[in-house]
């Protein structure tokens, strides 16, 4: 029996490396790697060894005959990827790959003195870069984050009802206590320590600061109370310490989300999921309490283009079709929507909407009582948020109606993308929201590098950062061998003292991070949950101090 890759695939290709018969594609060496929504197992070649399932960091791989009911479709999805393709060549042995000549593209000469590399940001991009350096070189790595806890978007960006995806954080966490790693959490570069000071104490600096801001709609009324960004909503339900417990008020019966990417689907799903199901996750306590009291019965997802151009992945759409107690409906007032679904080629995202109920929604009426639902409204863009003291409705475009139509709502969420922000001391491209670079090397700043969304823009999930980090680390090591890295003037010990003096007593190291983890898990055990996150900066720092951490020199 073959295995199948399912919804939570992170695309980091760990499974490819362990497959003995080359049945998982696309591989990092193939041109379409990074362009497909997920990886796929060829059922004609799979030998049912299970090596891929053991290696998968997000528990996305299952034996096809044991797929849970909501994931049964993935057996066919995996097989469909290989329709019309030649199977991988049969190997002489089913146990070993036919290895080529060894190549060590990310390594330093054996007699090369250890270099000190600072990685700013502890999300997936930063941790893939750190992992690459630690596994392939003798480099010493300083992990820096402005928050007193590590994780980045794994901790604060993944929806709480996706625990398997959050499992990637456990893979990264094994490096937190690595003997060549020093953790300096609670230090903000550009505020507490300048980029120049950071560079003076390290041979190289890798910036993995992500894209923490959001894109604006640019419509009247966008700044009314009740109009929020998806970044705020995601941070709110994930207990980000810089987002207050009252940042989101899900009191309305209908919520309108502008955008139809995966983040928009996450927001819709969390707002409508049974709170008792969310109570078994690590959702923020304040969000869980608010959702238990909420009256949300309908979430409308606005897509500017048609279903054939939707930004969400097929796997996330499939998940919505299986959400317990929640109906999925397509608003077919615009005839282009139904035509696109009916004419869609099998296997496309538009084709997945066949069988989904269609309805000409009357937006003058409130959501019907009873079951909750998500409405997909395509070919519709917001033109104005209406209201006096807070949002009461949003005016959207509608074919055949010059004035558009009003959709009543008390909560408008913009989910049209993330955006990078300038970092003091680094160049910045306002158009792309990224730092200009050459294969990860910051333009005009020797010894400075970028990785992740601040490098390539807000595209790609967790696993996309692995290849991105490989490129940046490869560039960094080539510069090191060429003697192009500036020589640091300060020591690691001196940087520790500098960071501690600037952090106002909030500096956290690996022991403090472990203490935070123990505190959250202990709270979780008391509540019958995997963990209960500490939701404020003082709580996090206090928990770190509870372990009486001592900073490593």
Protein Blocks (a to p, Z undefined) as FASTA:
>chain_A
ZZdddfklgolommmmmmmnlpaccdfkbmkgojambdcddfklogolommmmmmmnlpa
ccfklccfklmmmmmmmmmmmgoiacddddfbfkbccddddddfbccdfklccddddded
jbfklmmmmmmmmmmmccdcddddfbfcehijmlmmgcfklmmlmmmmmmmmmmmmgckb
ccdehiaehilpcfklmmmmpfbdcddebjabccdehighklgghiacfklmmmmmnopa
kbcfklpccfbfbdcdedjdfklmmmmmmmmgcfklmmmmcbdfklmmmmmmpccfbdcd
ddfbdfklcfbdfklmmmmmmgghiacdddfkbmklmmmmmmpcehiaklmmgoiacddd
dfkbccdehiddddddehiacfbdcdfkbcfbdcdddehianlpadddfbdcddebccdd
ddehiacdfknopacdeehiaghiahiacehjllnopedifklmmmmmmmmmmmmmmmmm
nopaccdfbdfklmmmmmmmmnnopaccfklmmmmmmmmmmmmmmnopabdcdfbfklmm
mmmmmnopacdZZ
